[in-house]
Amino acid sequence: MHNQVLIFLLLSLWLIGCSDSSEQLDKASQDNTSEVNSYYAENPDFFTFSAKEALPQNLTWHTGMDLPDIGSTLAIKGGTEYARLDDFPRTLRVVGPDSNGSFRPYILDDVSMQLAHRHPDEFVFYPGLADSWAIDRATKTIYVKLDTNARWSDGAPVTSDDFMFMFFFFQSSYIVAPWYNNWYGTQYTNITRFDEHTFSITVPDAKPDMDSRVLELRPIPQHFFKQLGEDYVERYQWKFQPTTGAYMIRDEDIKKGRSITLTRLENWWAKDKKFWRNRFNLDRIQLNVIRDTPKVFEAFKRGDIDQFSLSLAEYWYDKLPNDDPDVQGGYIHKTTFYNQRPRPTYGLWINSARPLLDTKDIRIGINHATNWQLVIDNYFRGDYARMRTSSDGYGEFSHSTLSPRSFDIALAGQHFSKAGFSKRAADGILVNKEGQRLSFTLSTGYESYKDVLTILKEEALKAGLEFRIEMLDGTAGWKKVQEKKHDIHFAAFGVNLEMYPRYWETYHSVNAYDAAFTEDGAVNPERRLKTQSNNLESMASLDMDRLIDQYRISESKHQMIDLAHRMTELHHEYASFVPGFVQDFYRLGHWRWVKYPDGFNHKHSSDAQEFHVHWIDMDEKQETLANRKSGVPYAQAINVYDQFAQ
Amino acid sequence: MLTPQTLKKLRRFRDIKRGYYSFLILAGLLIIVTMGELLVSDRALVVSYEGELFFPTYGDFHPGSDFGLDYEYEVNYRDLGRSFEGSENWLLMPPVPYSPLENHAPSGIFKPVGPSLAEQHYLGTDTTSRDILARLFYGTRIALYFSLAFMVCVYGIGIAIGCAMGYFGGVFDLIFQRLIEIWSNIPFLYMVIIVFSVIPATFSVPVRIMILLTVMVLFSWTSMTYYMRTETYKEKTRDYIASARIIGASNTRIILRHILPNVLSTLVTFVPFTIVSAITAITALDFLGFGLPPPTPSLGELLKQGTANLRTAPWIVTSAFGTLVILLTLVTFIGEAVRESFDPKKFTIYR
């Protein structure tokens, strides 16, 4: 009896304790102003409060206003565009778990504003939230004056405090985003607030593109994240963060699992600004969830969806051929646009830490036994080009003379036999003296490229090499390579519009092993593979490490170009990557009521919608649909824009 | 086993023409697909090269150098045949001279091409220019073998456990019944998907198929036990079993000689429908992408391709769908006939 009372008492005490602490937590998360301020105070080197008078006087301020306009002056505002989402977004947050999906461009990447943006034709910066900026290479500092008119979509002004808070936000563990924690913690060293609209940010190295590190920052609305705390992920899961861009999402436009609609802000603060006035023309963009691509195409053909990407050969040539009645009648326009930008690295990533694959001759043999040219010529119908190196499309930084190893059975055979594989088994696969078969798993998370891999498999058989194809779903495929459990993996890294390629992430030995080499530079026999890094080839070379380290701290463009070329050569020699294909254009089918500027789009655009320069003529939509019904044709339009073809 | 009563049932099955002919066709089909390499293959049946005869269909591959060509990989027999024209050498190709895996694009572009007699692609090609007939043929073979193996395993386990439950009864029955109730509540399709998605690709294709079979059997044998259990309970109480027991027959003898033959007629009627469900299950799994690993030919994979290319390549979906319909109709007809001819009501006055 005594015991029971005791247990009861303990239990109720514990319950009281619980409610106490959760109440405290709730109160604290109501307003984090004091927490933020004390964080600033604890890190005085990073967060500096100064006064307007302290702003250096001899700075050269840039405004970027001499650059040409973006978009077309013919553009009219209005209308609704119907587009497709392949899956309903898992969250409206722009950072944290599940946020980096195919929906994010609509609320962040393509829509919200940075301090300044790279001009899509000229590559230099035009103003976004900044009114002007100044670069001081000696102190590695960028000074920024904000546009005093800049407003969040809820009406609050954008101020220097939102940029101070941005660092607090991205450095905090609440957001559950280690990459951001690391980037905002190591790539910046100081932010100094001069007044409400003036501040400076300092970076650790004066890289040739150090201005982009700062100018491409997006502020975080401090007033919206007052309740930022441990429960960030749940609390902000379906809250639309105020935006500086033209489009917002209203609560009633979120139809979970079915559609989500963007609405243009009537009084968007930047609507008359030089580089923004001809863009974001649609009143509404309704994104419907349609999972199956063939179904999307059918919806497009019915006019339920306004535009459809025709980059895949089967859609461009077979499903919407030039003699299709809708194309013939001029109702649907077909457009090819050649662009210039770094290319995603589609290719075979060979894990050089695996048995057999750690032999260079086998890797070279695999390079020669992989018939990408056949895939390009016969499957992609010659539209794509062979990728030359893993860093194509960076102008001078890309190696101009290096070419990938060609499909050559004899050469493959020579290298395989050097590695001990010279006899063929009963089914034609090479075996070595120990009876090991030359057989590797070729995995991928890209369901849509399954056919490509089966073609490669059949061709590799000729060289006596067996690929066992493993189809995984996207997440499982990525997990596999992040845990370095793959033999050979087919994947691509998406790349941003940047000045020069990155090497550290993919080729530095610290991303391959925990301690790749011993003090004296010999291979550490007890090294263990490092998981969760992007060195998918497990490449570890002291020479490469040295070059990468130089490259990372180099402040001379000339030297960096030289280093980039040497690293590309070294990587080619190591042969752990089979370059696949690059697509130097994009193709699109759109109904004739969707209008584009004269030259169609801008040089560095990655897809037709990226800069939101298109507009929709709703009257023409009615007219076109009526005429299509009654069979009145328009002029056919199959256009190729190759002004930026290389 | 062939008691006069069974013979009578079989005769009745033969009289039901629809089922009987379906059975003959399906049996013929099974024999045909078993020796499929002689009909559908990229390897020649006979090659006569410089006075020597080769039979490449079964056995080791022949590198091109065996026939005076300058490469070490498997010889392309179709090209070889063309190069033989006008010489003493000759070869004989199977009626469908393509393997289900090779990409053969007469136009040089990998895309679906409609049926063509001239190219010997009798049902056309799929999205990567593989012969559809060849893929259907081997896909059907795998589906048929798979479902037969599935049926044998499911019945083996189901009969053994169900019979034991019915015959021994008591605690054994009680425990097993509860176990089966729990087990059969695990959703079968999800389990297959989950288990199959964690199997590494390092296993060869046959091993993966065996694993898929095992998983499917593991989650399918339970339903069979119910029928067996009740039937055995019923038979056990009959007088002839009691007399057998009095004579001193062992349990094994009673089960094998007396009970099994008498309950089998009920079970036989389920067999065709089990096969139907096995074919459907493996096709559905392939369609969803959780079945046989690529590039294994399969009906489900063809169906998937077909639905994605309904407008531009209707021959893909027609072939796959047609084959599936024919296959399932045949098996269902057999099933109906078996059920009717084995119907015990035929022998009673109650109707």
Chai-1 contact restraints between the chains, C-beta under 6 A:
chainA,res_idxA,chainB,res_idxB,connection_type,confidence,min_distance_angstrom,max_distance_angstrom,comment,restraint_id
A,P294,B,A308,contact,1.0,0.0,6.0,A-B,restraint_1
A,D318,B,T312,contact,1.0,0.0,6.0,A-B,restraint_2
A,K319,B,T312,contact,1.0,0.0,6.0,A-B,restraint_3
A,N378,B,G108,contact,1.0,0.0,6.0,A-B,restraint_4
A,N378,B,I109,contact,1.0,0.0,6.0,A-B,restraint_5
A,N378,B,F110,contact,1.0,0.0,6.0,A-B,restraint_6
A,Y379,B,F110,contact,1.0,0.0,6.0,A-B,restraint_7
A,R381,B,I109,contact,1.0,0.0,6.0,A-B,restraint_8
A,A426,B,D60,contact,1.0,0.0,6.0,A-B,restraint_9
A,G428,B,F61,contact,1.0,0.0,6.0,A-B,restraint_10
A,G428,B,E74,contact,1.0,0.0,6.0,A-B,restraint_11
A,T441,B,A201,contact,1.0,0.0,6.0,A-B,restraint_12
A,T441,B,T202,contact,1.0,0.0,6.0,A-B,restraint_13
A,K450,B,P294,contact,1.0,0.0,6.0,A-B,restraint_14
A,D451,B,T127,contact,1.0,0.0,6.0,A-B,restraint_15
A,D451,B,T128,contact,1.0,0.0,6.0,A-B,restraint_16
A,T454,B,P294,contact,1.0,0.0,6.0,A-B,restraint_17
A,T454,B,P295,contact,1.0,0.0,6.0,A-B,restraint_18
A,I455,B,N103,contact,1.0,0.0,6.0,A-B,restraint_19
A,E458,B,N103,contact,1.0,0.0,6.0,A-B,restraint_20
A,K462,B,Y73,contact,1.0,0.0,6.0,A-B,restraint_21
A,R468,B,A201,contact,1.0,0.0,6.0,A-B,restraint_22
A,I469,B,P294,contact,1.0,0.0,6.0,A-B,restraint_23
A,E470,B,A201,contact,1.0,0.0,6.0,A-B,restraint_24
A,M471,B,P294,contact,1.0,0.0,6.0,A-B,restraint_25
